């Protein structure tokens, strides 16, 4: 990473039964603009 574009406080909700097998994600959130975004588990990617 070369730079940080911004920072937000978010609430991370756990993934449902259908997506719980995706080990690289810790959950999802809804951003201020209404987009649903998956949250990566950076530790699992290393």
Steps between C-alpha positions, in 0.01 A plus 500: 500500500633841406241723662182508706202651318272546797365363823148412619345348810282207398292224655601157371221244483578128474444329167189282466493122468550512123823702515651383831741267313686801355794496743664809352208721615408587859162653419319772310389858551280758331691817410358851527419501128291180536750254351533163673870419539676181606775551760825309439682314778849626419659247737344211306650632176859498629 
